[in-house]
Amino acid sequence: EKIVCGKGIAFKKRPGMEIDEMSINQTFILEGGGEYSRFEQLLKDVPLEYLELSSEIINMAKLEFAKKFKDNVIITLSDHLYVAIKRCREGMTISNPLLWDIKNFYEIEYDIGLRALELIKNKFHIQLPNDEAGFIALHIVNGQLDDDVHDMYKITKIMQEIENIVRYHFKIEFNEESAYYYRFITHLKFFAQRLLEDKKQNQQEDDLLDVVQTKYANAYKCVEKIAMYIKKQYNYELYDEEK
């Protein structure tokens, strides 16, 4: 339920002995009861230094965004970093198919990811590829999706509605294991947030839309259906860039 860290804090200590509070420099507390079992399992499998590393990265993000993050982001990020570093030491790297989108959609989170790679290099003497900065950025993105800030029910509902339009237009079922599906869903999630907050993408001239209308005419027809539905249901206008 609670972990405290400090230099030599457990030296010559046995279970039941008290710890000097002055020697504590970090405290980890998990507030959600449902996460305790995952937290306990994490500590059995993952060294504490990865928990400290994750905490340092999340603290960077908290300073950048001046907001609270979900507790479980420490668990998911620690687990990810442990596996990523272990994999890299074994000469295996995983490419991130979402990297281009992450750089463009979540610039601040990606910048924190790059800073995290420097932290990892200094602490573990290993250089992870920029693909990992993208994965770290996604953990930070997901950590900000807090029920206290956004109505997750409404966000989910909007995502489902758009998904259904695409499904019925193309008469297909999605491959939910696909990186393309994950990319689409990630975009929908943040589109739904913007819609509920009534925030618009910066309207810019977008030559790409002309190309899409011609080259992917069927996909564009589907987008037009989505735009009409969103306008009717939520009175929200999709700009060309969003389309």
C-alpha positions as CSV (number, residue, x, y, z in Angstrom):
1,E,0.0,0.0,0.0
2,K,2.9,2.3,0.7
3,I,6.6,2.3,-0.3
4,V,9.2,4.7,1.0
5,C,12.7,5.3,-0.5
6,G,15.9,6.8,0.8
7,K,19.6,6.2,0.9
8,G,20.4,3.3,3.2
9,I,16.9,3.5,4.6
10,A,16.6,-0.3,5.3
11,F,20.3,-0.8,6.4
12,K,20.4,-3.1,9.4
13,K,16.5,-3.0,9.6
14,R,14.3,-6.0,10.2
15,P,10.5,-6.3,9.8
16,G,8.7,-4.4,12.6
17,M,11.4,-1.8,13.2
18,E,10.7,1.9,12.7
19,I,12.2,4.0,9.9
20,D,13.6,7.4,10.5
21,E,11.3,9.8,8.6
22,M,14.1,12.2,8.0
23,S,15.8,9.7,5.7
24,I,12.7,9.3,3.4
25,N,13.1,11.2,0.1
26,Q,10.4,9.5,-1.9
27,T,7.0,8.0,-1.1
28,F,4.8,5.9,-3.4
29,I,1.1,5.5,-2.4
30,L,-1.5,3.9,-4.6
31,E,-4.9,5.4,-3.8
32,G,-7.1,3.0,-5.8
33,G,-7.9,-0.3,-4.1
34,G,-8.3,-2.2,-7.4
35,E,-4.7,-1.6,-8.3
36,Y,-3.1,-3.1,-5.2
37,S,-2.7,-6.6,-6.6
38,R,-1.1,-5.4,-9.9
39,F,1.2,-3.2,-7.8
40,E,2.2,-6.1,-5.6
41,Q,2.8,-8.3,-8.6
42,L,4.9,-5.6,-10.2
43,L,7.2,-5.4,-7.2
44,K,7.8,-9.1,-7.3
45,D,8.8,-9.0,-11.0
46,V,10.4,-5.5,-11.4
47,P,13.3,-3.9,-9.4
48,L,12.4,-0.8,-7.4
49,E,14.8,1.3,-9.5
50,Y,12.3,1.1,-12.4
51,L,9.5,2.4,-10.1
52,E,11.8,5.3,-9.2
53,L,12.6,6.0,-12.8
54,S,8.9,6.0,-13.8
55,S,8.1,8.3,-10.9
56,E,10.8,10.7,-12.1
57,I,9.3,10.7,-15.6
58,I,5.7,11.2,-14.4
59,N,6.9,14.0,-12.2
60,M,8.4,15.7,-15.2
61,A,5.0,15.4,-16.9
62,K,3.2,16.7,-13.9
63,L,5.4,19.8,-13.9
64,E,4.8,20.3,-17.6
65,F,1.0,19.9,-17.5
66,A,0.4,21.1,-13.9
67,K,-2.2,18.4,-13.4
68,K,-2.7,15.1,-11.5
69,F,-2.1,11.8,-13.3
70,K,-3.9,8.5,-12.8
71,D,-2.1,6.3,-10.2
72,N,-1.9,3.3,-12.4
73,V,0.4,5.0,-14.9
74,I,3.3,4.3,-12.5
75,I,2.5,0.6,-12.8
76,T,2.1,0.4,-16.5
77,L,5.1,2.6,-17.3
78,S,7.4,0.8,-14.8
79,D,6.4,-2.5,-16.3
80,H,7.0,-1.2,-19.9
81,L,10.4,0.3,-19.1
82,Y,11.6,-2.9,-17.4
83,V,10.7,-5.0,-20.4
84,A,12.0,-2.4,-22.9
85,I,15.4,-2.1,-21.3
86,K,15.7,-5.9,-20.8
87,R,14.8,-6.4,-24.5
88,C,17.3,-3.8,-25.7
89,R,20.1,-5.5,-23.6
90,E,19.3,-8.7,-25.4
91,G,19.7,-7.0,-28.7
92,M,16.0,-6.8,-29.5
93,T,14.1,-3.6,-30.4
94,I,10.5,-3.0,-31.2
95,S,9.5,-0.4,-33.9
96,N,6.7,1.9,-33.0
97,P,4.2,2.2,-35.9
98,L,2.5,5.2,-34.2
99,L,5.7,7.2,-33.9
100,W,4.9,9.7,-36.7
101,D,1.4,10.3,-35.3
102,I,2.7,10.7,-31.7
103,K,5.3,13.3,-32.8
104,N,2.6,15.3,-34.5
105,F,-0.4,14.9,-32.2
106,Y,1.4,14.8,-28.8
107,E,4.5,17.0,-29.1
108,I,4.9,17.8,-25.4
109,E,4.5,14.2,-24.3
110,Y,7.0,13.1,-27.0
111,D,9.5,15.7,-25.8
112,I,9.1,14.2,-22.3
113,G,9.7,10.8,-23.8
114,L,13.0,12.0,-25.3
115,R,14.0,13.4,-22.0
116,A,13.1,10.1,-20.4
117,L,15.5,8.4,-22.8
118,E,18.3,10.6,-21.5
119,L,17.4,9.7,-17.9
120,I,17.5,6.0,-18.9
121,K,20.9,6.5,-20.6
122,N,22.4,8.1,-17.4
123,K,20.9,5.6,-15.0
124,F,21.2,2.3,-16.9
125,H,24.0,3.2,-19.5
126,I,21.8,2.1,-22.4
127,Q,20.5,4.1,-25.4
128,L,16.9,3.2,-26.3
129,P,15.7,4.2,-29.8
130,N,13.3,7.1,-30.3
131,D,10.5,4.5,-30.9
132,E,10.6,4.1,-27.1
133,A,10.1,7.8,-26.6
134,G,6.9,7.4,-28.5
135,F,5.8,4.5,-26.3
136,I,6.6,6.5,-23.1
137,A,4.6,9.5,-24.6
138,L,1.5,7.2,-25.0
139,H,1.8,6.2,-21.3
140,I,1.8,9.9,-20.4
141,V,-1.2,10.6,-22.8
142,N,-3.2,7.8,-21.2
143,G,-2.2,8.9,-17.7
144,Q,-3.9,12.2,-18.3
145,L,-7.3,10.7,-19.3
146,D,-8.8,11.1,-15.8
147,D,-12.4,10.6,-15.0
148,D,-12.3,13.7,-12.9
149,V,-11.4,15.8,-15.9
150,H,-13.4,14.2,-18.7
151,D,-16.6,12.3,-18.9
152,M,-15.2,9.0,-20.1
153,Y,-18.7,7.7,-20.7
154,K,-19.4,10.4,-23.3
155,I,-16.0,10.0,-24.8
156,T,-16.5,6.3,-25.2
157,K,-20.0,6.8,-26.7
158,I,-18.7,9.2,-29.3
159,M,-15.9,6.8,-30.2
160,Q,-18.4,3.9,-30.6
161,E,-20.7,6.0,-32.7
162,I,-17.9,6.9,-35.2
163,E,-16.7,3.3,-35.2
164,N,-20.2,2.1,-36.1
165,I,-20.5,4.6,-39.0
166,V,-17.2,3.3,-40.4
167,R,-18.1,-0.4,-39.7
168,Y,-21.5,-0.1,-41.5
169,H,-20.2,2.1,-44.4
170,F,-17.5,-0.4,-45.3
171,K,-19.4,-3.5,-44.0
172,I,-16.3,-4.7,-42.1
173,E,-15.2,-5.9,-38.7
174,F,-12.1,-4.3,-37.2
175,N,-9.0,-6.2,-36.4
176,E,-8.6,-4.9,-32.8
177,E,-5.0,-6.2,-32.6
178,S,-3.9,-4.1,-35.6
179,A,-1.6,-1.1,-35.1
180,Y,-3.8,0.8,-37.6
181,Y,-6.9,0.2,-35.4
182,Y,-5.0,1.4,-32.3
183,R,-3.9,4.5,-34.2
184,F,-7.5,5.2,-35.3
185,I,-8.9,4.7,-31.8
186,T,-6.2,6.9,-30.2
187,H,-7.1,9.7,-32.6
188,L,-10.9,9.2,-31.9
189,K,-10.2,9.4,-28.2
190,F,-8.6,12.8,-28.5
191,F,-11.1,14.0,-31.1
192,A,-13.9,13.1,-28.6
193,Q,-12.2,15.1,-25.9
194,R,-11.9,18.2,-28.2
195,L,-15.5,17.8,-29.1
196,L,-16.7,17.8,-25.5
197,E,-14.5,20.7,-24.6
198,D,-15.6,22.5,-27.8
199,K,-12.0,22.9,-28.9
200,K,-11.2,23.1,-32.6
201,Q,-8.1,22.1,-34.5
202,N,-6.3,25.1,-35.9
203,Q,-7.9,25.6,-39.3
204,Q,-5.2,25.6,-42.0
205,E,-5.2,25.2,-45.7
206,D,-4.9,21.4,-46.2
207,D,-4.0,20.3,-49.7
208,L,-4.0,16.7,-48.5
209,L,-7.8,16.7,-48.4
210,D,-8.1,17.3,-52.2
211,V,-5.8,14.3,-52.8
212,V,-7.9,12.1,-50.4
213,Q,-11.2,13.1,-52.0
214,T,-9.9,11.9,-55.3
215,K,-7.7,8.9,-54.4
216,Y,-9.8,7.6,-51.5
217,A,-13.3,8.6,-52.6
218,N,-15.0,5.9,-50.6
219,A,-13.2,6.8,-47.4
220,Y,-14.0,10.4,-47.9
221,K,-17.8,9.6,-48.3
222,C,-17.5,7.8,-45.0
223,V,-15.9,10.9,-43.4
224,E,-18.8,13.1,-44.8
225,K,-21.3,10.8,-43.1
226,I,-19.3,11.2,-39.8
227,A,-19.2,15.0,-40.2
228,M,-23.0,15.1,-40.8
229,Y,-23.7,12.9,-37.8
230,I,-21.4,15.0,-35.5
231,K,-22.9,18.2,-36.7
232,K,-26.5,17.0,-36.2
233,Q,-25.9,15.2,-32.9
234,Y,-23.3,17.5,-31.2
235,N,-23.5,20.7,-33.2
236,Y,-19.8,20.5,-33.8
237,E,-18.3,21.4,-37.2
238,L,-15.4,19.2,-38.5
239,Y,-12.8,21.4,-40.2
240,D,-11.0,20.1,-43.3
241,E,-7.9,19.3,-41.4
242,E,-9.8,17.1,-39.0
243,K,-11.5,15.4,-41.9
